[in-house]
Amino acid sequence: MGICVGDLVRSYDFNSRRDIEGPGACYIEGVVQEIVHASGCERYKIRCTRRVVAGVTDDTDVDRSYFPPVNGTPTVYDGLTSFVEKILE
């Protein structure tokens, strides 16, 4: 299931951590506004609706844009990014 403009998504700060609650939870939730080319690769432009840092909601980033690489982008460690997942409503 691909991620498209208009989708509600969760973008994790760390690829290996997928906690939604507790001290390991670090992510943003938001809506994909567009897909842009920036910093050498395709990236999701996500308008933040919720930010969680170490399990605590941080409202200061609401409406800020984040630009994580599109899933499947090669990493410097010979892997592929998969930081962003669609939130099923």
PDB file with SEQRES, HELIX, SHEET and CRYST1 records, atoms N, CA, C and O in Angstrom:
SEQRES   1 A   89  MET GLY ILE CYS VAL GLY ASP LEU VAL ARG SER TYR ASP          
SEQRES   2 A   89  PHE ASN SER ARG ARG ASP ILE GLU GLY PRO GLY ALA CYS          
SEQRES   3 A   89  TYR ILE GLU GLY VAL VAL GLN GLU ILE VAL HIS ALA SER          
SEQRES   4 A   89  GLY CYS GLU ARG TYR LYS ILE ARG CYS THR ARG ARG VAL          
SEQRES   5 A   89  VAL ALA GLY VAL THR ASP ASP THR ASP VAL ASP ARG SER          
SEQRES   6 A   89  TYR PHE PRO PRO VAL ASN GLY THR PRO THR VAL TYR ASP          
SEQRES   7 A   89  GLY LEU THR SER PHE VAL GLU LYS ILE LEU GLU                  
HELIX    1 AA1 ASP A   59  ASP A   61  5                                   3    
SHEET    1 AA1 5 VAL A  56  THR A  57  0                                        
SHEET    2 AA1 5 CYS A  41  VAL A  53 -1                                        
SHEET    3 AA1 5 TYR A  27  ALA A  38 -1                                        
SHEET    4 AA1 5 LEU A   8  TYR A  12 -1                                        
SHEET    5 AA1 5 VAL A  84  LYS A  86 -1                                        
SHEET    1 AA2 2 CYS A  41  VAL A  53  0                                        
SHEET    2 AA2 2 SER A  65  TYR A  66 -1                                        
CRYST1    1.000    1.000    1.000  90.00  90.00  90.00 P 1           1          
ATOM      1  N   MET A   1       0.863  -1.168   0.000  1.00  0.00           N  
ATOM      2  CA  MET A   1       0.000   0.000   0.000  1.00  0.00           C  
ATOM      3  C   MET A   1       0.908   1.228   0.000  1.00  0.00           C  
ATOM      4  O   MET A   1       1.615   1.487   0.973  1.00  0.00           O  
ATOM      5  N   GLY A   2       0.880   1.964  -1.076  1.00  0.00           N  
ATOM      6  CA  GLY A   2       1.707   3.153  -1.200  1.00  0.00           C  
ATOM      7  C   GLY A   2       1.126   4.344  -0.447  1.00  0.00           C  
ATOM      8  O   GLY A   2      -0.056   4.377  -0.105  1.00  0.00           O  
ATOM      9  N   ILE A   3       1.975   5.296  -0.208  1.00  0.00           N  
ATOM     10  CA  ILE A   3       1.567   6.531   0.475  1.00  0.00           C  
ATOM     11  C   ILE A   3       1.366   7.606  -0.581  1.00  0.00           C  
ATOM     12  O   ILE A   3       2.219   7.818  -1.442  1.00  0.00           O  
ATOM     13  N   CYS A   4       0.215   8.287  -0.502  1.00  0.00           N  
ATOM     14  CA  CYS A   4      -0.159   9.286  -1.505  1.00  0.00           C  
ATOM     15  C   CYS A   4      -0.441  10.627  -0.847  1.00  0.00           C  
ATOM     16  O   CYS A   4      -0.662  10.711   0.361  1.00  0.00           O  
ATOM     17  N   VAL A   5      -0.429  11.675  -1.665  1.00  0.00           N  
ATOM     18  CA  VAL A   5      -0.819  13.002  -1.201  1.00  0.00           C  
ATOM     19  C   VAL A   5      -2.224  12.906  -0.602  1.00  0.00           C  
ATOM     20  O   VAL A   5      -3.119  12.286  -1.176  1.00  0.00           O  
ATOM     21  N   GLY A   6      -2.398  13.531   0.561  1.00  0.00           N  
ATOM     22  CA  GLY A   6      -3.682  13.508   1.261  1.00  0.00           C  
ATOM     23  C   GLY A   6      -3.783  12.439   2.330  1.00  0.00           C  
ATOM     24  O   GLY A   6      -4.703  12.472   3.147  1.00  0.00           O  
ATOM     25  N   ASP A   7      -2.847  11.478   2.343  1.00  0.00           N  
ATOM     26  CA  ASP A   7      -2.879  10.406   3.348  1.00  0.00           C  
ATOM     27  C   ASP A   7      -2.455  10.918   4.717  1.00  0.00           C  
ATOM     28  O   ASP A   7      -1.574  11.769   4.832  1.00  0.00           O  
ATOM     29  N   LEU A   8      -3.093  10.387   5.748  1.00  0.00           N  
ATOM     30  CA  LEU A   8      -2.677  10.614   7.133  1.00  0.00           C  
ATOM     31  C   LEU A   8      -1.590   9.594   7.435  1.00  0.00           C  
ATOM     32  O   LEU A   8      -1.789   8.396   7.235  1.00  0.00           O  
ATOM     33  N   VAL A   9      -0.431  10.066   7.920  1.00  0.00           N  
ATOM     34  CA  VAL A   9       0.713   9.180   8.129  1.00  0.00           C  
ATOM     35  C   VAL A   9       1.363   9.420   9.485  1.00  0.00           C  
ATOM     36  O   VAL A   9       1.135  10.434  10.145  1.00  0.00           O  
ATOM     37  N   ARG A  10       2.177   8.448   9.872  1.00  0.00           N  
ATOM     38  CA  ARG A  10       3.047   8.578  11.043  1.00  0.00           C  
ATOM     39  C   ARG A  10       4.478   8.397  10.536  1.00  0.00           C  
ATOM     40  O   ARG A  10       4.785   7.411   9.866  1.00  0.00           O  
ATOM     41  N   SER A  11       5.345   9.350  10.857  1.00  0.00           N  
ATOM     42  CA  SER A  11       6.740   9.293  10.454  1.00  0.00           C  
ATOM     43  C   SER A  11       7.598   9.160  11.705  1.00  0.00           C  
ATOM     44  O   SER A  11       7.646  10.063  12.540  1.00  0.00           O  
ATOM     45  N   TYR A  12       8.270   8.027  11.819  1.00  0.00           N  
ATOM     46  CA  TYR A  12       9.090   7.741  12.994  1.00  0.00           C  
ATOM     47  C   TYR A  12      10.447   8.425  12.889  1.00  0.00           C  
ATOM     48  O   TYR A  12      11.007   8.548  11.799  1.00  0.00           O  
ATOM     49  N   ASP A  13      10.970   8.867  14.022  1.00  0.00           N  
ATOM     50  CA  ASP A  13      12.294   9.485  14.058  1.00  0.00           C  
ATOM     51  C   ASP A  13      13.393   8.453  13.837  1.00  0.00           C  
ATOM     52  O   ASP A  13      14.451   8.774  13.297  1.00  0.00           O  
ATOM     53  N   PHE A  14      13.144   7.223  14.251  1.00  0.00           N  
ATOM     54  CA  PHE A  14      14.151   6.165  14.163  1.00  0.00           C  
ATOM     55  C   PHE A  14      13.539   4.955  13.480  1.00  0.00           C  
ATOM     56  O   PHE A  14      12.472   4.488  13.879  1.00  0.00           O  
ATOM     57  N   ASN A  15      14.203   4.447  12.456  1.00  0.00           N  
ATOM     58  CA  ASN A  15      13.667   3.330  11.681  1.00  0.00           C  
ATOM     59  C   ASN A  15      13.495   2.067  12.521  1.00  0.00           C  
ATOM     60  O   ASN A  15      12.595   1.270  12.255  1.00  0.00           O  
ATOM     61  N   SER A  16      14.330   1.877  13.515  1.00  0.00           N  
ATOM     62  CA  SER A  16      14.278   0.655  14.310  1.00  0.00           C  
ATOM     63  C   SER A  16      13.316   0.747  15.499  1.00  0.00           C  
ATOM     64  O   SER A  16      13.081  -0.258  16.170  1.00  0.00           O  
ATOM     65  N   ARG A  17      12.760   1.924  15.772  1.00  0.00           N  
ATOM     66  CA  ARG A  17      11.853   2.112  16.914  1.00  0.00           C  
ATOM     67  C   ARG A  17      10.471   2.465  16.399  1.00  0.00           C  
ATOM     68  O   ARG A  17      10.301   3.466  15.703  1.00  0.00           O  
ATOM     69  N   ARG A  18       9.482   1.650  16.736  1.00  0.00           N  
ATOM     70  CA  ARG A  18       8.116   1.883  16.282  1.00  0.00           C  
ATOM     71  C   ARG A  18       7.144   1.998  17.450  1.00  0.00           C  
ATOM     72  O   ARG A  18       5.951   1.731  17.301  1.00  0.00           O  
ATOM     73  N   ASP A  19       7.659   2.399  18.620  1.00  0.00           N  
ATOM     74  CA  ASP A  19       6.791   2.571  19.783  1.00  0.00           C  
ATOM     75  C   ASP A  19       5.809   3.708  19.524  1.00  0.00           C  
ATOM     76  O   ASP A  19       6.176   4.742  18.966  1.00  0.00           O  
ATOM     77  N   ILE A  20       4.564   3.509  19.933  1.00  0.00           N  
ATOM     78  CA  ILE A  20       3.547   4.544  19.811  1.00  0.00           C  
ATOM     79  C   ILE A  20       3.301   5.198  21.166  1.00  0.00           C  
ATOM     80  O   ILE A  20       2.824   6.331  21.237  1.00  0.00           O  
ATOM     81  N   GLU A  21       3.627   4.490  22.230  1.00  0.00           N  
ATOM     82  CA  GLU A  21       3.493   5.008  23.598  1.00  0.00           C  
ATOM     83  C   GLU A  21       4.778   4.725  24.363  1.00  0.00           C  
ATOM     84  O   GLU A  21       5.584   3.888  23.957  1.00  0.00           O  
ATOM     85  N   GLY A  22       4.958   5.425  25.466  1.00  0.00           N  
ATOM     86  CA  GLY A  22       6.095   5.185  26.338  1.00  0.00           C  
ATOM     87  C   GLY A  22       7.317   5.986  25.941  1.00  0.00           C  
ATOM     88  O   GLY A  22       7.284   6.727  24.959  1.00  0.00           O  
ATOM     89  N   PRO A  23       8.409   5.843  26.705  1.00  0.00           N  
ATOM     90  CA  PRO A  23       9.591   6.679  26.517  1.00  0.00           C  
ATOM     91  C   PRO A  23      10.297   6.485  25.171  1.00  0.00           C  
ATOM     92  O   PRO A  23      11.076   7.344  24.757  1.00  0.00           O  
ATOM     93  N   GLY A  24      10.037   5.380  24.492  1.00  0.00           N  
ATOM     94  CA  GLY A  24      10.656   5.142  23.187  1.00  0.00           C  
ATOM     95  C   GLY A  24       9.875   5.708  22.018  1.00  0.00           C  
ATOM     96  O   GLY A  24      10.323   5.604  20.876  1.00  0.00           O  
ATOM     97  N   ALA A  25       8.710   6.309  22.273  1.00  0.00           N  
ATOM     98  CA  ALA A  25       7.860   6.828  21.199  1.00  0.00           C  
ATOM     99  C   ALA A  25       8.368   8.186  20.731  1.00  0.00           C  
ATOM    100  O   ALA A  25       8.360   9.157  21.487  1.00  0.00           O  
ATOM    101  N   CYS A  26       8.810   8.245  19.477  1.00  0.00           N  
ATOM    102  CA  CYS A  26       9.304   9.489  18.864  1.00  0.00           C  
ATOM    103  C   CYS A  26       8.848   9.513  17.408  1.00  0.00           C  
ATOM    104  O   CYS A  26       9.373   8.774  16.575  1.00  0.00           O  
ATOM    105  N   TYR A  27       7.868  10.365  17.106  1.00  0.00           N  
ATOM    106  CA  TYR A  27       7.327  10.415  15.755  1.00  0.00           C  
ATOM    107  C   TYR A  27       6.486  11.672  15.566  1.00  0.00           C  
ATOM    108  O   TYR A  27       6.168  12.384  16.519  1.00  0.00           O  
ATOM    109  N   ILE A  28       6.134  11.922  14.300  1.00  0.00           N  
ATOM    110  CA  ILE A  28       5.125  12.932  13.997  1.00  0.00           C  
ATOM    111  C   ILE A  28       3.968  12.229  13.301  1.00  0.00           C  
ATOM    112  O   ILE A  28       4.147  11.182  12.679  1.00  0.00           O  
ATOM    113  N   GLU A  29       2.804  12.804  13.409  1.00  0.00           N  
ATOM    114  CA  GLU A  29       1.666  12.400  12.606  1.00  0.00           C  
ATOM    115  C   GLU A  29       1.254  13.619  11.794  1.00  0.00           C  
ATOM    116  O   GLU A  29       1.392  14.755  12.247  1.00  0.00           O  
ATOM    117  N   GLY A  30       0.754  13.376  10.604  1.00  0.00           N  
ATOM    118  CA  GLY A  30       0.335  14.492   9.778  1.00  0.00           C  
ATOM    119  C   GLY A  30      -0.192  14.036   8.441  1.00  0.00           C  
ATOM    120  O   GLY A  30      -0.364  12.843   8.190  1.00  0.00           O  
ATOM    121  N   VAL A  31      -0.444  15.009   7.589  1.00  0.00           N  
ATOM    122  CA  VAL A  31      -1.012  14.768   6.266  1.00  0.00           C  
ATOM    123  C   VAL A  31       0.048  15.054   5.205  1.00  0.00           C  
ATOM    124  O   VAL A  31       0.720  16.085   5.242  1.00  0.00           O  
ATOM    125  N   VAL A  32       0.186  14.122   4.258  1.00  0.00           N  
ATOM    126  CA  VAL A  32       1.119  14.317   3.153  1.00  0.00           C  
ATOM    127  C   VAL A  32       0.562  15.411   2.246  1.00  0.00           C  
ATOM    128  O   VAL A  32      -0.522  15.264   1.680  1.00  0.00           O  
ATOM    129  N   GLN A  33       1.309  16.510   2.110  1.00  0.00           N  
ATOM    130  CA  GLN A  33       0.896  17.650   1.292  1.00  0.00           C  
ATOM    131  C   GLN A  33       1.335  17.483  -0.167  1.00  0.00           C  
ATOM    132  O   GLN A  33       0.601  17.824  -1.095  1.00  0.00           O  
ATOM    133  N   GLU A  34       2.538  16.956  -0.343  1.00  0.00           N  
ATOM    134  CA  GLU A  34       3.077  16.720  -1.684  1.00  0.00           C  
ATOM    135  C   GLU A  34       4.340  15.883  -1.546  1.00  0.00           C  
ATOM    136  O   GLU A  34       4.827  15.647  -0.441  1.00  0.00           O  
ATOM    137  N   ILE A  35       4.860  15.441  -2.679  1.00  0.00           N  
ATOM    138  CA  ILE A  35       6.148  14.757  -2.710  1.00  0.00           C  
ATOM    139  C   ILE A  35       7.089  15.674  -3.478  1.00  0.00           C  
ATOM    140  O   ILE A  35       6.805  16.068  -4.609  1.00  0.00           O  
ATOM    141  N   VAL A  36       8.209  16.007  -2.851  1.00  0.00           N  
ATOM    142  CA  VAL A  36       9.144  16.987  -3.414  1.00  0.00           C  
ATOM    143  C   VAL A  36      10.525  16.360  -3.578  1.00  0.00           C  
ATOM    144  O   VAL A  36      10.847  15.362  -2.933  1.00  0.00           O  
ATOM    145  N   HIS A  37      11.331  16.955  -4.440  1.00  0.00           N  
ATOM    146  CA  HIS A  37      12.728  16.540  -4.565  1.00  0.00           C  
ATOM    147  C   HIS A  37      13.563  17.538  -3.767  1.00  0.00           C  
ATOM    148  O   HIS A  37      13.590  18.727  -4.082  1.00  0.00           O  
ATOM    149  N   ALA A  38      14.239  17.050  -2.737  1.00  0.00           N  
ATOM    150  CA  ALA A  38      15.050  17.908  -1.872  1.00  0.00           C  
ATOM    151  C   ALA A  38      16.196  17.094  -1.291  1.00  0.00           C  
ATOM    152  O   ALA A  38      16.045  15.901  -1.028  1.00  0.00           O  
ATOM    153  N   SER A  39      17.323  17.728  -1.093  1.00  0.00           N  
ATOM    154  CA  SER A  39      18.508  17.082  -0.497  1.00  0.00           C  
ATOM    155  C   SER A  39      18.877  15.793  -1.220  1.00  0.00           C  
ATOM    156  O   SER A  39      19.310  14.828  -0.590  1.00  0.00           O  
ATOM    157  N   GLY A  40      18.708  15.772  -2.531  1.00  0.00           N  
ATOM    158  CA  GLY A  40      19.166  14.649  -3.336  1.00  0.00           C  
ATOM    159  C   GLY A  40      18.222  13.481  -3.487  1.00  0.00           C  
ATOM    160  O   GLY A  40      18.602  12.469  -4.076  1.00  0.00           O  
ATOM    161  N   CYS A  41      16.993  13.580  -2.974  1.00  0.00           N  
ATOM    162  CA  CYS A  41      16.059  12.466  -3.120  1.00  0.00           C  
ATOM    163  C   CYS A  41      14.618  12.951  -3.025  1.00  0.00           C  
ATOM    164  O   CYS A  41      14.350  14.102  -2.682  1.00  0.00           O  
ATOM    165  N   GLU A  42      13.700  12.043  -3.339  1.00  0.00           N  
ATOM    166  CA  GLU A  42      12.278  12.341  -3.204  1.00  0.00           C  
ATOM    167  C   GLU A  42      11.903  12.270  -1.726  1.00  0.00           C  
ATOM    168  O   GLU A  42      12.345  11.379  -1.001  1.00  0.00           O  
ATOM    169  N   ARG A  43      11.081  13.223  -1.295  1.00  0.00           N  
ATOM    170  CA  ARG A  43      10.687  13.298   0.116  1.00  0.00           C  
ATOM    171  C   ARG A  43       9.200  13.622   0.228  1.00  0.00           C  
ATOM    172  O   ARG A  43       8.624  14.325  -0.602  1.00  0.00           O  
ATOM    173  N   TYR A  44       8.601  13.073   1.298  1.00  0.00           N  
ATOM    174  CA  TYR A  44       7.233  13.447   1.624  1.00  0.00           C  
ATOM    175  C   TYR A  44       7.264  14.817   2.309  1.00  0.00           C  
ATOM    176  O   TYR A  44       8.100  15.054   3.181  1.00  0.00           O  
ATOM    177  N   LYS A  45       6.378  15.697   1.926  1.00  0.00           N  
ATOM    178  CA  LYS A  45       6.181  16.939   2.676  1.00  0.00           C  
ATOM    179  C   LYS A  45       4.955  16.692   3.543  1.00  0.00           C  
ATOM    180  O   LYS A  45       3.837  16.585   3.038  1.00  0.00           O  
ATOM    181  N   ILE A  46       5.174  16.604   4.855  1.00  0.00           N  
ATOM    182  CA  ILE A  46       4.110  16.261   5.799  1.00  0.00           C  
ATOM    183  C   ILE A  46       3.823  17.458   6.696  1.00  0.00           C  
ATOM    184  O   ILE A  46       4.723  17.981   7.353  1.00  0.00           O  
ATOM    185  N   ARG A  47       2.568  17.886   6.719  1.00  0.00           N  
ATOM    186  CA  ARG A  47       2.144  18.951   7.653  1.00  0.00           C  
ATOM    187  C   ARG A  47       1.787  18.279   8.968  1.00  0.00           C  
ATOM    188  O   ARG A  47       0.851  17.484   9.042  1.00  0.00           O  
ATOM    189  N   CYS A  48       2.543  18.609   9.997  1.00  0.00           N  
ATOM    190  CA  CYS A  48       2.407  17.964  11.307  1.00  0.00           C  
ATOM    191  C   CYS A  48       1.083  18.328  11.977  1.00  0.00           C  
ATOM    192  O   CYS A  48       0.711  19.499  12.056  1.00  0.00           O  
ATOM    193  N   THR A  49       0.382  17.304  12.456  1.00  0.00           N  
ATOM    194  CA  THR A  49      -0.821  17.503  13.262  1.00  0.00           C  
ATOM    195  C   THR A  49      -0.605  17.059  14.703  1.00  0.00           C  
ATOM    196  O   THR A  49      -1.384  17.395  15.595  1.00  0.00           O  
ATOM    197  N   ARG A  50       0.482  16.286  14.919  1.00  0.00           N  
ATOM    198  CA  ARG A  50       0.802  15.789  16.266  1.00  0.00           C  
ATOM    199  C   ARG A  50       2.269  15.388  16.293  1.00  0.00           C  
ATOM    200  O   ARG A  50       2.762  14.770  15.350  1.00  0.00           O  
ATOM    201  N   ARG A  51       2.971  15.736  17.368  1.00  0.00           N  
ATOM    202  CA  ARG A  51       4.381  15.362  17.543  1.00  0.00           C  
ATOM    203  C   ARG A  51       4.531  14.707  18.902  1.00  0.00           C  
ATOM    204  O   ARG A  51       4.035  15.225  19.903  1.00  0.00           O  
ATOM    205  N   VAL A  52       5.210  13.571  18.945  1.00  0.00           N  
ATOM    206  CA  VAL A  52       5.468  12.863  20.195  1.00  0.00           C  
ATOM    207  C   VAL A  52       6.981  12.692  20.332  1.00  0.00           C  
ATOM    208  O   VAL A  52       7.636  12.161  19.435  1.00  0.00           O  
ATOM    209  N   VAL A  53       7.526  13.142  21.452  1.00  0.00           N  
ATOM    210  CA  VAL A  53       8.958  13.049  21.731  1.00  0.00           C  
ATOM    211  C   VAL A  53       9.123  12.335  23.066  1.00  0.00           C  
ATOM    212  O   VAL A  53       8.638  12.807  24.094  1.00  0.00           O  
ATOM    213  N   ALA A  54       9.813  11.194  23.046  1.00  0.00           N  
ATOM    214  CA  ALA A  54      10.031  10.392  24.258  1.00  0.00           C  
ATOM    215  C   ALA A  54       8.714  10.115  24.990  1.00  0.00           C  
ATOM    216  O   ALA A  54       8.648  10.142  26.219  1.00  0.00           O  
ATOM    217  N   GLY A  55       7.666   9.848  24.196  1.00  0.00           N  
ATOM    218  CA  GLY A  55       6.377   9.479  24.763  1.00  0.00           C  
ATOM    219  C   GLY A  55       5.499  10.636  25.200  1.00  0.00           C  
ATOM    220  O   GLY A  55       4.400  10.413  25.707  1.00  0.00           O  
ATOM    221  N   VAL A  56       5.957  11.869  25.016  1.00  0.00           N  
ATOM    222  CA  VAL A  56       5.214  13.046  25.463  1.00  0.00           C  
ATOM    223  C   VAL A  56       4.791  13.866  24.243  1.00  0.00           C  
ATOM    224  O   VAL A  56       5.613  14.147  23.370  1.00  0.00           O  
ATOM    225  N   THR A  57       3.513  14.251  24.178  1.00  0.00           N  
ATOM    226  CA  THR A  57       3.024  15.076  23.082  1.00  0.00           C  
ATOM    227  C   THR A  57       3.605  16.478  23.193  1.00  0.00           C  
ATOM    228  O   THR A  57       3.595  17.093  24.259  1.00  0.00           O  
ATOM    229  N   ASP A  58       4.115  16.970  22.059  1.00  0.00           N  
ATOM    230  CA  ASP A  58       4.716  18.308  21.984  1.00  0.00           C  
ATOM    231  C   ASP A  58       3.935  19.100  20.937  1.00  0.00           C  
ATOM    232  O   ASP A  58       4.103  18.874  19.739  1.00  0.00           O  
ATOM    233  N   ASP A  59       3.085  20.020  21.377  1.00  0.00           N  
ATOM    234  CA  ASP A  59       2.218  20.769  20.465  1.00  0.00           C  
ATOM    235  C   ASP A  59       2.930  21.899  19.729  1.00  0.00           C  
ATOM    236  O   ASP A  59       2.319  22.537  18.872  1.00  0.00           O  
ATOM    237  N   THR A  60       4.190  22.168  20.027  1.00  0.00           N  
ATOM    238  CA  THR A  60       4.874  23.307  19.405  1.00  0.00           C  
ATOM    239  C   THR A  60       5.137  23.092  17.918  1.00  0.00           C  
ATOM    240  O   THR A  60       5.375  24.064  17.201  1.00  0.00           O  
ATOM    241  N   ASP A  61       5.103  21.856  17.432  1.00  0.00           N  
ATOM    242  CA  ASP A  61       5.405  21.577  16.023  1.00  0.00           C  
ATOM    243  C   ASP A  61       4.162  21.439  15.145  1.00  0.00           C  
ATOM    244  O   ASP A  61       4.291  21.184  13.947  1.00  0.00           O  
ATOM    245  N   VAL A  62       2.968  21.598  15.703  1.00  0.00           N  
ATOM    246  CA  VAL A  62       1.747  21.484  14.906  1.00  0.00           C  
ATOM    247  C   VAL A  62       1.797  22.525  13.792  1.00  0.00           C  
ATOM    248  O   VAL A  62       2.132  23.686  14.028  1.00  0.00           O  
ATOM    249  N   ASP A  63       1.465  22.102  12.587  1.00  0.00           N  
ATOM    250  CA  ASP A  63       1.468  22.887  11.345  1.00  0.00           C  
ATOM    251  C   ASP A  63       2.854  23.085  10.739  1.00  0.00           C  
ATOM    252  O   ASP A  63       2.967  23.672   9.662  1.00  0.00           O  
ATOM    253  N   ARG A  64       3.904  22.615  11.395  1.00  0.00           N  
ATOM    254  CA  ARG A  64       5.247  22.645  10.813  1.00  0.00           C  
ATOM    255  C   ARG A  64       5.347  21.562   9.737  1.00  0.00           C  
ATOM    256  O   ARG A  64       4.693  20.525   9.847  1.00  0.00           O  
ATOM    257  N   SER A  65       6.149  21.787   8.711  1.00  0.00           N  
ATOM    258  CA  SER A  65       6.354  20.778   7.669  1.00  0.00           C  
ATOM    259  C   SER A  65       7.605  19.959   7.956  1.00  0.00           C  
ATOM    260  O   SER A  65       8.636  20.492   8.366  1.00  0.00           O  
ATOM    261  N   TYR A  66       7.492  18.655   7.733  1.00  0.00           N  
ATOM    262  CA  TYR A  66       8.614  17.724   7.854  1.00  0.00           C  
ATOM    263  C   TYR A  66       8.829  17.068   6.497  1.00  0.00           C  
ATOM    264  O   TYR A  66       7.892  16.938   5.710  1.00  0.00           O  
ATOM    265  N   PHE A  67      10.058  16.656   6.224  1.00  0.00           N  
ATOM    266  CA  PHE A  67      10.423  16.145   4.909  1.00  0.00           C  
ATOM    267  C   PHE A  67      11.207  14.826   4.994  1.00  0.00           C  
ATOM    268  O   PHE A  67      12.376  14.798   4.610  1.00  0.00           O  
ATOM    269  N   PRO A  68      10.607  13.748   5.479  1.00  0.00           N  
ATOM    270  CA  PRO A  68      11.331  12.471   5.512  1.00  0.00           C  
ATOM    271  C   PRO A  68      11.448  11.877   4.104  1.00  0.00           C  
ATOM    272  O   PRO A  68      10.583  12.114   3.261  1.00  0.00           O  
ATOM    273  N   PRO A  69      12.510  11.109   3.845  1.00  0.00           N  
ATOM    274  CA  PRO A  69      12.659  10.479   2.528  1.00  0.00           C  
ATOM    275  C   PRO A  69      11.497   9.531   2.235  1.00  0.00           C  
ATOM    276  O   PRO A  69      10.953   8.890   3.134  1.00  0.00           O  
ATOM    277  N   VAL A  70      11.133   9.461   0.964  1.00  0.00           N  
ATOM    278  CA  VAL A  70      10.112   8.521   0.525  1.00  0.00           C  
ATOM    279  C   VAL A  70      10.575   7.106   0.867  1.00  0.00           C  
ATOM    280  O   VAL A  70      11.748   6.774   0.694  1.00  0.00           O  
ATOM    281  N   ASN A  71       9.662   6.284   1.348  1.00  0.00           N  
ATOM    282  CA  ASN A  71       9.996   4.887   1.661  1.00  0.00           C  
ATOM    283  C   ASN A  71      10.653   4.221   0.453  1.00  0.00           C  
ATOM    284  O   ASN A  71      10.213   4.396  -0.683  1.00  0.00           O  
ATOM    285  N   GLY A  72      11.712   3.457   0.715  1.00  0.00           N  
ATOM    286  CA  GLY A  72      12.439   2.768  -0.342  1.00  0.00           C  
ATOM    287  C   GLY A  72      13.662   3.518  -0.828  1.00  0.00           C  
ATOM    288  O   GLY A  72      14.380   3.029  -1.700  1.00  0.00           O  
ATOM    289  N   THR A  73      13.916   4.708  -0.275  1.00  0.00           N  
ATOM    290  CA  THR A  73      15.105   5.469  -0.633  1.00  0.00           C  
ATOM    291  C   THR A  73      16.329   4.789  -0.005  1.00  0.00           C  
ATOM    292  O   THR A  73      16.309   4.483   1.188  1.00  0.00           O  
ATOM    293  N   PRO A  74      17.395   4.547  -0.786  1.00  0.00           N  
ATOM    294  CA  PRO A  74      18.593   3.923  -0.216  1.00  0.00           C  
ATOM    295  C   PRO A  74      19.201   4.781   0.897  1.00  0.00           C  
ATOM    296  O   PRO A  74      19.212   6.009   0.812  1.00  0.00           O  
ATOM    297  N   THR A  75      19.702   4.117   1.936  1.00  0.00           N  
ATOM    298  CA  THR A  75      20.376   4.784   3.044  1.00  0.00           C  
ATOM    299  C   THR A  75      21.888   4.662   2.868  1.00  0.00           C  
ATOM    300  O   THR A  75      22.358   3.908   2.016  1.00  0.00           O  
ATOM    301  N   VAL A  76      22.636   5.391   3.662  1.00  0.00           N  
ATOM    302  CA  VAL A  76      24.096   5.308   3.592  1.00  0.00           C  
ATOM    303  C   VAL A  76      24.614   3.969   4.122  1.00  0.00           C  
ATOM    304  O   VAL A  76      25.784   3.638   3.930  1.00  0.00           O  
ATOM    305  N   TYR A  77      23.758   3.208   4.780  1.00  0.00           N  
ATOM    306  CA  TYR A  77      24.173   1.919   5.361  1.00  0.00           C  
ATOM    307  C   TYR A  77      23.658   0.738   4.553  1.00  0.00           C  
ATOM    308  O   TYR A  77      23.459  -0.345   5.104  1.00  0.00           O  
ATOM    309  N   ASP A  78      23.438   0.928   3.248  1.00  0.00           N  
ATOM    310  CA  ASP A  78      23.005  -0.134   2.329  1.00  0.00           C  
ATOM    311  C   ASP A  78      21.616  -0.688   2.646  1.00  0.00           C  
ATOM    312  O   ASP A  78      21.302  -1.817   2.268  1.00  0.00           O  
ATOM    313  N   GLY A  79      20.803   0.074   3.320  1.00  0.00           N  
ATOM    314  CA  GLY A  79      19.417  -0.333   3.553  1.00  0.00           C  
ATOM    315  C   GLY A  79      18.478   0.578   2.777  1.00  0.00           C  
ATOM    316  O   GLY A  79      18.906   1.383   1.950  1.00  0.00           O  
ATOM    317  N   LEU A  80      17.197   0.434   3.060  1.00  0.00           N  
ATOM    318  CA  LEU A  80      16.178   1.271   2.447  1.00  0.00           C  
ATOM    319  C   LEU A  80      15.345   1.927   3.533  1.00  0.00           C  
ATOM    320  O   LEU A  80      15.057   1.305   4.556  1.00  0.00           O  
ATOM    321  N   THR A  81      14.960   3.169   3.324  1.00  0.00           N  
ATOM    322  CA  THR A  81      14.142   3.856   4.324  1.00  0.00           C  
ATOM    323  C   THR A  81      12.734   3.269   4.361  1.00  0.00           C  
ATOM    324  O   THR A  81      12.200   2.812   3.351  1.00  0.00           O  
ATOM    325  N   SER A  82      12.160   3.296   5.547  1.00  0.00           N  
ATOM    326  CA  SER A  82      10.759   2.885   5.743  1.00  0.00           C  
ATOM    327  C   SER A  82      10.223   3.561   6.997  1.00  0.00           C  
ATOM    328  O   SER A  82       9.543   2.934   7.809  1.00  0.00           O  
ATOM    329  N   PHE A  83      10.534   4.835   7.145  1.00  0.00           N  
ATOM    330  CA  PHE A  83      10.174   5.579   8.351  1.00  0.00           C  
ATOM    331  C   PHE A  83       8.701   5.966   8.409  1.00  0.00           C  
ATOM    332  O   PHE A  83       8.177   6.225   9.492  1.00  0.00           O  
ATOM    333  N   VAL A  84       8.027   6.010   7.267  1.00  0.00           N  
ATOM    334  CA  VAL A  84       6.682   6.568   7.182  1.00  0.00           C  
ATOM    335  C   VAL A  84       5.670   5.448   6.934  1.00  0.00           C  
ATOM    336  O   VAL A  84       5.852   4.607   6.054  1.00  0.00           O  
ATOM    337  N   GLU A  85       4.597   5.458   7.734  1.00  0.00           N  
ATOM    338  CA  GLU A  85       3.526   4.487   7.509  1.00  0.00           C  
ATOM    339  C   GLU A  85       2.181   5.197   7.478  1.00  0.00           C  
ATOM    340  O   GLU A  85       1.960   6.188   8.174  1.00  0.00           O  
ATOM    341  N   LYS A  86       1.303   4.669   6.661  1.00  0.00           N  
ATOM    342  CA  LYS A  86      -0.039   5.215   6.540  1.00  0.00           C  
ATOM    343  C   LYS A  86      -0.841   4.822   7.778  1.00  0.00           C  
ATOM    344  O   LYS A  86      -0.774   3.682   8.237  1.00  0.00           O  
ATOM    345  N   ILE A  87      -1.599   5.778   8.312  1.00  0.00           N  
ATOM    346  CA  ILE A  87      -2.483   5.502   9.448  1.00  0.00           C  
ATOM    347  C   ILE A  87      -3.838   5.137   8.869  1.00  0.00           C  
ATOM    348  O   ILE A  87      -4.474   5.948   8.196  1.00  0.00           O  
ATOM    349  N   LEU A  88      -4.269   3.932   9.129  1.00  0.00           N  
ATOM    350  CA  LEU A  88      -5.560   3.477   8.631  1.00  0.00           C  
ATOM    351  C   LEU A  88      -6.661   4.035   9.506  1.00  0.00           C  
ATOM    352  O   LEU A  88      -6.651   3.870  10.726  1.00  0.00           O  
ATOM    353  N   GLU A  89      -7.606   4.694   8.871  1.00  0.00           N  
ATOM    354  CA  GLU A  89      -8.690   5.342   9.636  1.00  0.00           C  
ATOM    355  C   GLU A  89      -9.822   4.389   9.899  1.00  0.00           C  
ATOM    356  O   GLU A  89     -10.812   4.765  10.526  1.00  0.00           O  
TER     357      GLU A  89                                                      
END                                                                             
